[in-house]
Each structure stands twice: as C-alpha cells, then as structure tokens.
C-alpha cells in the first residue's frame, strides 16, 4: 500500500499539469479553439465568401491580362513582318536609285555629245543652206574653189545618211532615257506611298501595343490589390479563430533588402541544379507577378539578354549589385534611380504556368549568399 500511495502522490502533480495544459489549449500542435459567438461566426462566413469571390476575380483578371499579353505578342510579330517587308522595299529602292543615278550620268554625257553634234550639224546645214540659196556666179568661182565645192557636195551626200542615222540613234536613246526616268519617278512615288503606309501601320501598331500593355498592367495591378486584400482577410480570419500570426525568426543581415517578387523557393544559393552550383536564388512565381526594387539604387542595366530574357541589374551601393533575370517586361531604363519597392517590371504572362525568377546578390563581380541582404525566412 505504501508503494502504491507513493506512486499516487508522485502522479498527482503530473495529472494536474496535464489538466491545466488541456484547459489552456497548449497541448499538441493545434490549440483548442474556443466556441465562436454568432457574430464572429457570421463574420467568418462573410470573410470566407469574400475570399472565394476575390479568388475568382483575381483569376479572371489574370486570365484577361494573359490574353492581352498574347495579343501583344501577335502585334509584335506583325511589327516584325512589316519591318521585314519595309526592309525589302528599301533594298529595292536603293538598287533603283543607284540605277537612276547611273542613268542620270549617262543622260548628261549623251546630252553633251548630242549638243556638240547638233551644233556642228547646225553650222554645216546652215552653210549649205546659204550656199544653195545664193550660189556664187560661175564666172567668179575659181577652179580650185569649184573643186572644193564638188568635194564638199560629195562629202555632204555621203555624211548626211550617217548624220541622220546617228541622230535617230541618239533620239531613240533619249526617248528610252525619258521613259526610264518616268518609270523611275513612278516607282519612287509608289515606294514613297508604300513606305508611308508602312510607317502609318507601324505607328498604329505601336499605339495599339502601348494601349494593350497599359490595360495589361492595370489588370495585373487590380489582381495584386485583390491579393493584398485577401491577405488582410486571412489575417482577420486567424484573429477570429484565435490562431497566432506566423512568426519569422530574426536574421542578422549586412543589408536590409526586400525580396523583389513573391514566389516559392525552388533552389537556394549553393545548391546543385542540373549539375551546376546555384550562385543565386531561384523562385517559382505566378505569371505576371510584379517585380519591385529590393532597395534604393540605380539601374545599371535593363533590357534583353540572350538566354536570360529581360534582365535588370541594380546598383544598391557599397559595391553591391542585385541581378534579376526572367522578367517578361521591364518598366525602367538604364541610369534610372529607383526607390525601395518601386516597380521594375513583371514576370512573363503568356501562359498560366508558373514562371522562374532568378536573382543574384553580388559583391563586386562575385556572387554572395543572398541571406547577406535578404530575409529568406519568408520563403
């Protein structure tokens, strides 16, 4: 009995402790939820309904933005085709202008030679005409002059057909030259009209693309606003249910940077990916996700880079740079100063499949662990 009494006395404190833990809801992974009031339950139902409705709205806006992005790509393909057609027209125009320049030089040479020949022929014909109208009396014509006149008449008789032949050839060449110049003028006019039409088409497409891009941005901003609202609603739900907010362990960082995009980590710094050691952070994001500046800095590079899509390199000072790749669109220009949280661009939005966003933090030219500057506990 004594032994059993000792065991009971020893067990009482443990039982009391267990009872207290059960009452306070601190046993196990999930706390014991207190019964909700009717008002709290009604609010919870309302929050759930709004969350579901917002989720549908957000997906609809993403789908509409995706369709607009695909339309922009089709318009861009039309722009490329128009530019290709315009390039071919410009090449033809260049060839024709070169030919026209050659013909102009030929015309100038022909005109000069034709003018010289016409002057000589005119003087000869004028002299012959005068001679035929007023021949000198025979008595005054010496034998030598008579012989010269006979020779001149013979030469004139022989040269006249040749002169007529040359005149006919030059006249034909001149007619051909006039015809070619007329065709060249018509062709130049046609090319001018064609190029004007192409230029007008390009302007219309550029305007249409700009309008579509603005509409896509608006839809994605509205989707982002809905997502932010959903986060607020979820936080309120947790409060009503008595659930604690998720705590993040504090990290010591050299820099205080925010992650540029919301996503799910698929590869960390130092991990092996496809046989290569990752030098940065790889995130899986939703299509059309907004990319924001991780801190204050200056845009060192913004634009396409072979094999990396659209790239933004941000100089954040102290010899640190943030390299961000895998963007679909870029909003900023090189040497542009940006503030922390300022939009830099968006991830591709052409399909509904998740996109891959890659980021490196560099000290000088060397990649360093992103944990040096970013709070990675949020991933």
C-alpha positions, 0 to 999 in steps of 0.5 A, a space after each residue: 500500500 505504501 508503494 502504491 500511495 507513493 506512486 499516487 502522490 508522485 502522479 498527482 502533480 503530473 495529472 494536474 499539469 496535464 489538466 491545466 495544459 488541456 484547459 489552456 489549449 497548449 497541448 499538441 500542435 493545434 490549440 483548442 479553439 474556443 466556441 465562436 459567438 454568432 457574430 464572429 461566426 457570421 463574420 467568418 462566413 462573410 470573410 470566407 465568401 469574400 475570399 472565394 469571390 476575390 479568388 475568382 476575380 483575381 483569376 479572371 483578371 489574370 486570365 484577361 491580362 494573359 490574353 492581352 499579353 498574347 495579343 501583344 505578342 501577335 502585334 509584335 510579330 506583325 511589327 516584325 513582318 512589316 519591318 521585314 517587308 519595309 526592309 525589302 522595299 528599301 533594298 529595292 529602292 536603293 538598287 533603283 536609285 543607284 540605277 537612276 543615278 547611273 542613268 542620270 550620268 549617262 543622260 548628261 554625257 549623251 546630252 553633251 555629245 548630242 549638243 556638240 553634234 547638233 551644233 556642228 550639224 547646225 553650222 554645216 546645214 546652215 552653210 549649205 543652206 546659204 550656199 544653195 540659196 545664193 550660189 556664187 556666179 560661175 564666172 567668179 568661182 575659181 577652179 580650185 574653189 569649184 573643186 572644193 565645192 564638188 568635194 564638199 557636195 560629195 562629202 555632204 551626200 555621203 555624211 548626211 545618211 550617217 548624220 541622220 542615222 546617228 541622230 535617230 540613234 541618239 533620239 531613240 536613246 533619249 526617248 528610252 532615257 525619258 521613259 526610264 526616268 518616268 518609270 523611275 519617278 513612278 516607282 519612287 512615288 509608289 515606294 514613297 506611298 508604300 513606305 508611308 503606309 508602312 510607317 502609318 501601320 507601324 505607328 498604329 501598331 505601336 499605339 495599339 501595343 502601348 494601349 494593350 500593355 497599359 490595360 495589361 498592367 492595370 489588370 495585373 495591378 487590380 489582381 495584386 490589390 485583390 491579393 493584398 486584400 485577401 491577405 488582410 482577410 486571412 489575417 482577420 480570419 486567424 484573429 477570429 479563430 484565435 490562431 497566432 500570426 506566423 512568426 519569422 525568426 530574426 536574421 542578422 543581415 549586412 543589408 536590409 533588402 526586400 525580396 523583389 517578387 513573391 514566389 516559392 523557393 525552388 533552389 537556394 544559393 549553393 545548391 546543385 541544379 542540373 549539375 551546376 552550383 546555384 550562385 543565386 536564388 531561384 523562385 517559382 512565381 505566378 505569371 505576371 507577378 510584379 517585380 519591385 526594387 529590393 532597395 534604393 539604387 540605380 539601374 545599371 542595366 535593363 533590357 534583353 539578354 540572350 538566354 536570360 530574357 529581360 534582365 535588370 541589374 541594380 546598383 544598391 551601393 557599397 559595391 553591391 549589385 542585385 541581378 534579376 533575370 526572367 522578367 517578361 517586361 521591364 518598366 525602367 531604363 538604364 541610369 534610372 534611380 529607383 526607390 525601395 519597392 518601386 516597380 521594375 517590371 513583371 514576370 512573363 504572362 503568356 501562359 498560366 504556368 508558373 514562371 522562374 525568377 532568378 536573382 543574384 546578390 553580388 559583391 563586386 563581380 562575385 556572387 554572395 549568399 543572398 541571406 547577406 541582404 535578404 530575409 529568406 525566412 519568408 520563403 
